[in-house]
Amino acid sequence: MQIDLEQARRHLLAELEHLDRQFNEIDAERRSVGPIDKLTGDAGQDTARVDTELRQEAEIQTARNEVAAALQRLDDGTYGFDEDTGEPLDPERLDAVPTARGNIR
């Protein structure tokens, strides 16, 4: 089974769009609520909410970075190869995890 690089690119670009939408939704929600001192007035609840939003944004940014790195590997011609060994990745693994950098050992 061979890797369909164009399908992989489409999948990665779609994932990047999905992550961008998620990031924008969190940002829009925060903007609609206003500054932290204008939230509920319960400092603990407000802090927890902001912490959650910041954690979600960090997770989304990490995922965006992984997708961007996979797209760069596609451009470089190294997509689908284990970064450590240079061996081809299992196409089923890439289908399940398009940002995979190596085989499961």
C-alpha positions in Angstrom: 0.0 0.0 0.0 1.4 3.3 -1.1 0.9 6.8 0.5 -1.3 9.1 -1.6 0.6 12.4 -1.0 -2.1 14.6 -2.5 -4.8 13.0 -0.3 -2.4 13.5 2.7 -2.0 17.2 1.7 -5.8 17.6 1.5 -6.3 15.9 4.8 -3.6 18.1 6.5 -5.0 21.3 5.0 -8.5 20.4 6.1 -7.2 19.7 9.6 -5.4 23.1 9.6 -8.6 24.8 8.7 -10.5 22.9 11.5 -7.8 24.0 14.0 -8.0 27.6 12.8 -11.8 27.5 13.3 -11.4 26.2 16.8 -8.8 28.8 17.7 -11.0 31.6 16.3 -14.1 30.3 18.2 -12.2 30.5 21.5 -10.9 33.9 20.7 -14.3 35.2 19.6 -15.9 33.8 22.8 -13.3 35.6 24.9 -13.8 38.9 23.0 -17.6 38.6 23.4 -17.3 38.2 27.2 -14.8 41.1 27.6 -11.8 41.5 30.0 -11.3 39.1 32.8 -12.4 41.6 35.4 -15.8 41.8 33.6 -16.6 38.1 33.7 -18.6 36.6 36.6 -17.0 38.4 39.5 -16.0 35.0 41.0 -12.3 35.1 40.8 -11.8 31.4 41.1 -14.4 30.6 38.4 -13.0 33.3 36.1 -9.4 32.2 36.5 -10.4 28.6 35.8 -12.2 29.7 32.6 -9.2 31.7 31.4 -6.8 28.9 32.3 -9.0 26.5 30.3 -9.1 28.8 27.3 -5.3 29.3 27.4 -4.7 25.6 27.7 -7.0 24.9 24.7 -5.3 27.6 22.7 -1.9 26.1 23.5 -3.1 22.6 22.5 -4.5 24.0 19.3 -1.2 25.8 18.5 0.8 22.6 19.2 -1.5 20.7 16.8 -1.2 23.5 14.2 2.6 23.3 14.5 2.5 19.5 13.9 0.3 20.0 10.8 2.6 22.7 9.5 5.6 20.4 10.0 3.9 17.6 8.2 3.1 19.9 5.3 6.7 21.0 5.2 7.8 17.3 5.1 5.4 16.9 2.1 7.1 19.8 0.4 10.6 18.5 1.3 9.9 15.0 0.0 10.4 13.5 3.5 6.8 12.9 4.4 6.0 9.3 5.1 9.5 8.4 6.4 10.6 7.8 10.0 12.6 10.8 11.1 15.0 8.7 13.1 15.6 5.7 10.9 14.6 6.9 7.4 12.4 3.8 7.0 9.0 4.3 5.3 6.1 4.8 7.6 3.2 2.3 7.6 0.6 3.9 5.3 -2.2 2.8 7.7 -0.4 4.7 10.5 -0.2 7.9 8.4 -3.9 7.4 7.5 -4.7 7.3 11.2 -2.2 10.0 12.3 -1.2 12.2 9.3 1.3 14.1 11.3 3.2 11.0 12.4 7.0 11.4 12.4 7.9 7.8 13.1 6.6 4.2 13.3 5.5 2.9 16.7 8.3 0.9 18.2 
